[in-house]
Amino acid sequence: MLRSKMCFILLASLFVTGLAGCGGGVSSTVSSPSGSSLTAISVTPVSSAIAKNTGQQYIATGIYSDNTTQDITASVSWDSSDTAVAIIDNPTSAAILSGAQITNKAGYVTGKSAGHATITASSGSTSGSTTITVTPATLVSIAVTPTNPSVAKGTTQQFTATGTFSDNTTQDLTASVTWSSSNTGVATISNGLAAAVAAGSTTITATSGSIAGSTTLTVTPSTLVSLEVTPTNPSIAAGTAIQFKATGVYSDNTTQDLTTAVTWGSSSSGAATISNTAGSKGLATSVAAGSTTITAASGSITGSTILTVTPAALVSIAISPVNPSIAKGTSKQFSATGTYTNGTTQNLTTTAAWSSSNTTVAAISNAAGSNGLATSLATGSTTITAASGSITVSTTLTVTTATLVSIAVSPVNPSIAKGTTKQFSAKGTYTDGTTQTLTASVTWSSSYTAVATISNAAGSNGLATSVSTGSTTVLAASGSITGSTTLTVTPATLVSIAVTPATASIAQGTKQQFKVTGAFSDSTTQDLTAASTWSSSNTGVATVSNAAGSYGLATAVAAGTATITAASGGVSATAALTVTAITTGTATLSWDAPTTNTDGTPLTDLAGYKVHMGTSSGNYTTVVDVGNVTSYVVSNLAPGTYYFVVTAYDSSNNESGFSNEATKTL
């Protein structure tokens, strides 16, 4: 009695303490089940924002001295720093003390007005906090997604309600709106998750206050209602196998092959077994004479048929094809069909023993996966036999000469310059794996003769000649077998250049103009003088210009020989230049001394004479003051024609006009 009374007093005391904390939350200290102490509280979400009159659930996670964590949302004391902005629910003291289920959403914040508040979760002296922002926006519409979906009966569809507020912000309201279905006989909905009940359509609505949004959910009736197993009630001989198929029939009358999806079973594995292994599902193998029920199941839906295993004996074998003919190097698949005493037939290709009477002509396989496959080795004939026990059957296989199966054209996808040629070759591959050069025997063609032609003439078979830039398909054909490649023709390329004159001889101090002519792959020519790079092998004898306006102009420097080279791209050519020494000459001039001035008075102050000379008439580029003499010898004249005049001058440097012109050619 004393112990009970003490317990009652303790509970009453705790209850009163709890009531005393109603204004600021329930005061309590939460301990870990392991007995460790609470060291920190984490409040999530961190720094969230909600619209006025909407809510946000906060979670308080306790972190303990032993590094364990625990959800203590329902145990802490919740507080808002500004209840005018946001209020937060606390658990009742009775709920904490009695351990009853929390019914007032502890930690649930409701936005009251625009502003900011600090949300704090406390347990004893330990607390954690976060901030919340309440926006003044009001809800103006709700969008329900997905729009107008369709689901099968018995399935579910999750809907989302997105609220759009007066400030154009949006918020996921799925958890806060009220959901409804206009036809719960078609679909029900809870927290946005719709469950399809029956075929039909219903309007799904999400409501928050006076704002609602909706969409249409259509439920289709396609559910599996039955399974059909085929073939129906078959009969096979012992030791053979049969493939069963399961066809699902749905409530909307559609069907589907479910052979690989169902679970197969045999009621009597002593008569036959059936496989559930990937790749062989539904394959029944007979064990002994008798009968068994073959069942296919998918969930609660099943289908079945009866398989009868007979002890029938093989009476004959038919082989096909009969007396075929194939080319050397190819193969032929034979099949064997057994007929039994009960009139049934069975494919024995994989169980019969195959043989060839002449394995040098053809061999035949008994290997799994290739049973009955004959491979030809040489021309001739052989007898192909299939045997099962004492029952045999034969046919004749004739192997003919190897036939052409493909043509390879080479080179593959070449490129040549316009005006050039390309020799193609054709190599044939035959059924026996041998190859042969067919260049001279195939028929050659070009898909675009404006780009290139190709020869079928003896001696030049397969020789393509480029005509213009572009591409064409070069084809080699022999009967119905063809091979091809693409020929690309590029613009004409420079093949050679010629320098003219090829040899030249000039005197020292004179010049020689050289010219370059380029020959291209399309047989055209072009003056490349200004496009070439010029050089001299001996610049002490002659130099050659690379300057604009004087490309290829050689200047003789000294007697000797030099090779003049012109290069364009990777092509070059030369010319030989000989420079001869200058052979100088002289011109002896004499004149009569004047005696009068131009006014007729006597000339008394004659001071001297000047000789004017040049290489063209009337153009005197050189002047020599020869003094007061009446003759003068001009020396060191290079070969050429020279023109001379003489003037007289007095002591005042008054100069007379030109005398008559004299000329001399050296």
Beta strands, then each sheet from edge to edge (+ up, - down):
strand 1: 38-44
strand 2: 48-51
strand 3: 55-57
strand 4: 59-64
strand 5: 69-71
strand 6: 77-80
strand 7: 86-88
strand 8: 108-111
strand 9: 115-123
strand 10: 126-135
strand 11: 139-145
strand 12: 150-152
strand 13: 156-158
strand 14: 160-165
strand 15: 170-172
strand 16: 178-181
strand 17: 187-190
strand 18: 193-196
strand 19: 200-208
strand 20: 211-220
strand 21: 224-230
strand 22: 235-237
strand 23: 241-243
strand 24: 245-250
strand 25: 255-257
strand 26: 263-266
strand 27: 272-274
strand 28: 283-286
strand 29: 290-298
strand 30: 301-310
strand 31: 314-320
strand 32: 325-327
strand 33: 331-333
strand 34: 335-340
strand 35: 345-347
strand 36: 353-356
strand 37: 362-364
strand 38: 373-376
strand 39: 380-388
strand 40: 391-400
strand 41: 404-410
strand 42: 415-417
strand 43: 421-423
strand 44: 425-430
strand 45: 435-437
strand 46: 443-446
strand 47: 452-454
strand 48: 463-466
strand 49: 470-478
strand 50: 481-490
strand 51: 494-500
strand 52: 503-507
strand 53: 511-513
strand 54: 515-520
strand 55: 525-527
strand 56: 533-536
strand 57: 542-544
strand 58: 553-556
strand 59: 560-568
strand 60: 571-580
strand 61: 585-590
strand 62: 606-614
strand 63: 622-627
strand 64: 631-637
strand 65: 641-650
strand 66: 662-665
sheet 1: 1+ 4- 5+
sheet 2: 2+ 10+ 9- 6+
sheet 3: 3+ 8- 7+
sheet 4: 11+ 14- 15+
sheet 5: 12+ 20+ 19- 16+
sheet 6: 13+ 18- 17+
sheet 7: 21+ 24- 25+
sheet 8: 22+ 30+ 29- 26+
sheet 9: 23+ 28- 27+
sheet 10: 31+ 34- 35+
sheet 11: 32+ 40+ 39- 36+
sheet 12: 33+ 38- 37+
sheet 13: 41+ 44- 45+
sheet 14: 42+ 50+ 49- 46+
sheet 15: 43+ 48- 47+
sheet 16: 51+ 54- 55+
sheet 17: 52+ 60+ 59- 56+
sheet 18: 53+ 58- 57+
sheet 19: 61+ 64-
sheet 20: 63+ 62- 65+ 66-
end
